[in-house]
């Protein structure tokens, strides 16, 4: 059976807040668009999730209770072995049965007009990608506190076509690669995944995928209207201390996504005799690459538990390349020394 829209949700140990995500979906105001709940498919992958919510429900029970109260069509899939997030997203798309895809993270929330705003735009403009605005929040004493930061994503408010879509993200930074707060044609996702080799990328998995989405898209429309609520400080990169190698490997895995991207660009350049992307786009992607490695080196130096630091360093070498990591570490050390010297000078002046 086919549907008009598929919402794709990966779940891994977010049961504590997953029901809130589903409740925000239940509370969607569909009166402003032509959709009914029965037109919408929700594809949920339980990615080896073992958590429970405050009343003891596991993922399956949460979904079962939600299904009982709604007319959405539920496609529930269970992984008995953990997969990389990028590969879980690939499966979500393959398992969907509609021409339009919305990615939703299971710990986030949807504004009441999330579906209607994005669906109305894409269905009336024949765009490949439609992006809405997002707000970032954290919970304090049971209340939402909204915070200002770039993590909530940047939206180009207007229309982009062809090469300008990729440039907007990679060069101008006027749009973001986050897959949430967007509705994207399934055929575009399939075309993008066709270029992506298997990857164990779990952190920053949206970057290599969005590269291909933006590269192949013909039309993008963005609206500044807020449609999505991103929950801050709930991701693995937000954890202040890294205590396990499993946790560290997930952080290192972002190199896998970048490696696939660089490999594709190099192979296409060799095949066609010219680069598939403009020089400024290549430079912009390289800057993203360096920024993420810089962050990983800072985490290694400041937030990895001492008892696993040596092993963690070797793993970082394996993922990114030893010489590359050492060069970045020298840069980080120089930055720290400069910062300390500036602090000392300011302290001396204040006396």
C-alpha positions in Angstrom: 0.0 0.0 0.0 1.2 3.5 -0.8 0.8 6.6 1.3 1.2 10.3 0.7 3.9 10.9 3.3 6.3 8.9 5.4 7.8 10.0 8.7 11.0 8.0 9.5 12.1 7.7 13.1 15.2 5.8 14.3 15.0 4.8 18.0 18.0 3.9 20.2 17.7 4.2 24.0 15.5 7.3 23.9 12.4 5.6 25.4 12.4 8.2 28.2 11.3 10.9 25.8 10.1 9.0 22.8 6.4 9.1 23.8 6.7 12.9 23.9 7.9 12.8 20.3 5.0 10.7 19.3 2.5 12.9 21.2 3.7 15.9 19.2 3.0 13.9 16.1 -0.5 12.9 17.4 -1.2 16.6 18.0 -0.4 17.7 14.4 -2.9 20.1 13.0 -3.8 18.5 9.7 -6.8 20.7 9.1 -4.6 23.1 7.1 -3.6 20.6 4.5 -5.2 17.8 2.4 -3.7 15.0 4.6 -5.5 12.7 7.0 -3.8 10.5 9.6 -4.5 7.5 7.4 -2.5 9.1 4.5 0.6 9.2 6.7 3.0 6.3 7.3 5.3 6.3 10.3 8.3 4.0 9.8 10.0 3.3 13.1 13.2 1.3 13.5 14.0 0.0 17.0 17.8 -0.1 16.5 18.6 -2.6 19.3 17.1 -0.2 21.8 16.9 -1.4 25.4 15.5 1.6 27.3 12.2 2.1 29.1 10.1 5.1 29.9 9.1 6.4 33.3 6.3 3.9 33.5 8.3 0.9 32.4 7.3 0.7 28.7 9.9 -0.4 26.1 9.9 0.9 22.6 7.5 -1.7 21.3 4.9 -1.0 24.0 5.2 2.8 23.5 4.5 2.3 19.8 1.7 -0.1 20.4 -0.1 2.3 22.8 0.4 5.1 20.2 -1.0 3.0 17.4 -4.1 2.2 19.4 -4.9 5.9 19.8 -4.3 7.0 16.2 -5.0 6.2 12.6 -1.5 6.7 11.3 -0.1 3.6 9.5 2.7 2.2 11.5 5.6 0.2 10.0 7.6 -1.1 13.0 11.0 -2.8 12.4 13.4 -4.2 15.0 17.1 -4.6 14.8 18.6 -7.3 17.0 22.1 -6.0 16.1 23.0 -2.4 16.3 23.5 -0.6 13.0 25.3 2.7 12.2 22.8 5.6 12.1 23.5 6.3 8.5 22.6 2.7 7.6 19.5 2.8 9.7 18.4 5.9 7.8 19.1 4.1 4.6 16.8 1.2 5.7 14.1 3.7 6.9 13.9 5.1 3.4 13.9 1.7 1.7 11.1 0.5 3.9 8.9 3.6 3.3 5.9 3.5 1.0 5.4 7.1 -0.1 7.0 9.6 -2.4 7.9 12.0 0.4 10.1 11.5 3.4 10.4 13.4 6.7 13.2 12.4 9.1 12.4 12.8 12.8 14.8 12.2 15.7 13.1 10.2 18.4 14.1 12.6 21.2 12.9 15.7 19.4 9.4 17.4 19.2 7.3 18.7 16.3 5.5 22.0 16.3 1.7 21.5 15.7 1.9 22.7 12.0 5.1 20.8 11.2 3.5 18.5 8.7 1.0 20.9 7.1 3.5 23.7 6.5 6.2 21.5 4.8 3.7 19.3 3.0 1.8 22.3 1.6 4.9 23.8 0.2 6.4 20.7 -1.4 3.0 19.6 -2.9 2.4 22.9 -4.5 5.9 23.8 -5.8 7.3 20.5 -6.9 10.4 21.1 -4.9 12.9 18.4 -4.1 13.7 19.7 -0.7 11.6 21.9 1.6 13.2 23.1 4.9 11.5 24.8 7.8 12.8 26.6 10.8 13.8 25.0 14.1 14.2 26.0 17.7 16.6 24.4 20.2 15.5 23.7 23.8 16.6 22.0 27.0 14.6 20.8 30.0 15.1 22.6 33.3 12.8 21.6 36.3 10.3 20.1 33.9 10.0 23.1 31.7 11.3 23.8 28.2 13.9 26.5 28.1 14.7 27.7 24.6 18.3 28.5 23.7 19.9 30.5 20.9 22.6 28.5 19.1 23.4 27.4 15.6 22.7 23.7 16.5 19.0 24.3 15.6 20.0 24.8 12.0 20.1 27.6 9.4 17.4 28.0 6.8 17.6 29.8 3.5 14.3 31.7 3.4 13.4 31.5 -0.2 14.0 29.4 -3.3 17.3 27.9 -4.6 17.9 26.0 -7.8 20.7 23.8 -9.2 24.2 24.4 -8.0 23.1 27.1 -5.6 21.5 24.5 -3.3 24.9 22.8 -2.6 26.7 26.1 -2.4 24.2 27.5 0.1 25.1 24.7 2.5 28.8 24.1 1.8 30.0 27.6 1.1 27.6 30.3 2.1 26.3 28.5 5.3 22.8 29.8 4.6 21.2 26.4 5.0 22.0 23.4 7.1 22.5 19.7 6.5 20.3 18.4 9.3 17.8 16.0 7.9 15.1 16.9 10.4 12.8 19.9 9.8 12.8 18.9 6.1 10.6 17.1 3.7 12.5 15.5 0.8 11.4 13.4 -2.2 12.1 9.7 -1.7 13.5 9.5 -5.2 16.2 12.0 -4.3 17.0 10.0 -1.1 17.4 6.8 -3.2 19.6 8.6 -5.7 21.8 9.9 -2.9 22.1 6.5 -1.1 23.0 4.9 -4.4 26.2 6.9 -4.3 27.0 6.2 -0.7 28.9 3.1 0.2 28.2 1.3 3.4 29.4 3.4 6.4 29.5 2.9 10.1 29.0 6.7 10.5 26.8 7.4 13.6 27.9 11.0 14.4 27.4 13.8 11.7 25.8 11.1 9.5 23.7 13.8 7.9 26.7 15.6 6.3 27.7 13.0 3.7 24.1 12.2 2.9 23.0 15.8 2.6 25.9 16.4 0.2 24.4 14.1 -2.3 20.8 15.3 -1.6 21.9 18.9 -2.3 24.1 17.9 -5.3 21.2 16.1 -7.1 18.4 18.4 -6.0 16.9 20.7 -8.7 14.8 22.9 -6.4 14.9 23.9 -2.7 12.5 26.1 -0.8 13.1 27.2 2.7 10.7 28.9 5.2 11.7 30.6 8.4 8.5 29.4 10.1 9.5 27.2 13.0 8.3 23.7 12.6 10.7 21.6 14.7 12.0 21.5 18.3 15.5 20.1 18.7 16.3 18.7 22.1 19.7 20.0 23.1 22.3 18.1 25.1 20.9 14.7 24.4 23.2 13.4 21.7 26.4 11.4 22.1 28.6 14.4 21.2 27.0 16.4 24.0 28.2 14.0 26.7 30.9 15.9 28.7 33.0 12.8 29.6 33.7 9.8 27.4 34.1 6.7 29.6 33.9 3.8 27.2 35.5 2.8 23.9 32.1 2.1 22.5 31.1 5.6 23.0 34.4 6.9 21.6 34.1 4.7 18.5 30.7 6.3 17.7 32.3 9.7 17.9 35.2 8.6 15.7 32.8 7.1 13.2 32.1 10.5 11.6 35.4 9.9 9.7 33.8 7.0 7.8 31.2 9.3 6.3 33.7 11.9 5.3 36.0 9.2 3.8 33.2 7.9 1.6 32.5 11.5 0.4 36.2 12.2 -0.4 36.5 8.8 -2.2 33.5 9.6 -4.4 34.7 13.1 -5.3 38.2 11.7 -6.2 36.8 8.8 -8.2 34.5 11.1 -10.2 37.3 13.5 -10.8 39.5 10.7 -12.2 36.6 9.3 -14.3 35.5 12.6 -15.8 38.8 14.4 -15.9 37.3 17.2 -13.9 35.9 17.7 -10.4 32.1 17.1 -9.9 31.9 20.1 -7.6 33.2 23.7 -7.7 36.4 24.6 -6.0 34.7 26.7 -3.4 32.4 23.8 -2.5 35.3 21.4 -2.2 37.1 23.9 0.1 33.9 24.3 2.2 33.6 20.6 2.6 37.3 20.4 3.6 36.6 23.0 6.3 33.8 20.9 7.7 36.1 17.9 7.7 38.8 19.8 9.6 36.3 21.3 12.0 35.0 17.8 13.0 38.5 16.5 13.5 39.4 19.5 15.5 36.4 18.8 17.8 37.5 15.1 18.1 41.0 16.1 19.1 39.7 18.5 21.7 37.4 15.8 23.1 40.4 13.4 23.3 42.5 15.9 25.2 39.9 17.1 27.6 37.0 14.7 27.9 38.2 11.2 27.4 38.7 9.2 30.6 42.4 8.8 31.4 42.2 5.0 31.6 41.1 4.7 28.0 43.0 7.7 26.5 45.8 5.8 24.9 43.5 3.3 23.3 41.2 6.1 22.2 44.1 7.9 20.6 45.0 4.8 18.5 41.4 4.5 17.4 41.4 8.1 16.3 44.5 7.4 14.3 42.8 4.4 12.7 39.8 6.4 11.6 41.4 9.7 10.5 45.0 8.8 9.8 47.9 9.2 12.3 49.7 12.0 10.5 46.5 14.0 10.0 45.6 13.6 13.7 49.1 14.6 14.9 49.1 17.7 12.7 45.7 18.7 14.1 46.8 18.0 17.6 49.8 20.4 17.1 47.3 23.1 16.0 45.1 22.5 19.1 48.1 22.7 21.4 49.2 25.9 19.8 45.7 27.4 20.2 45.7 26.4 23.9 49.1 27.9 24.5 48.0 31.1 22.8 44.8 31.2 24.9 46.7 30.7 28.1 49.3 33.3 27.2 46.5 35.8 26.5 44.8 35.0 29.8 48.1 35.5 31.7 48.7 38.9 29.9 45.2 40.0 30.8 45.7 39.0 34.4 49.0 40.9 34.6 47.4 44.0 33.1 44.5 43.8 35.6 46.9 43.9 38.5 
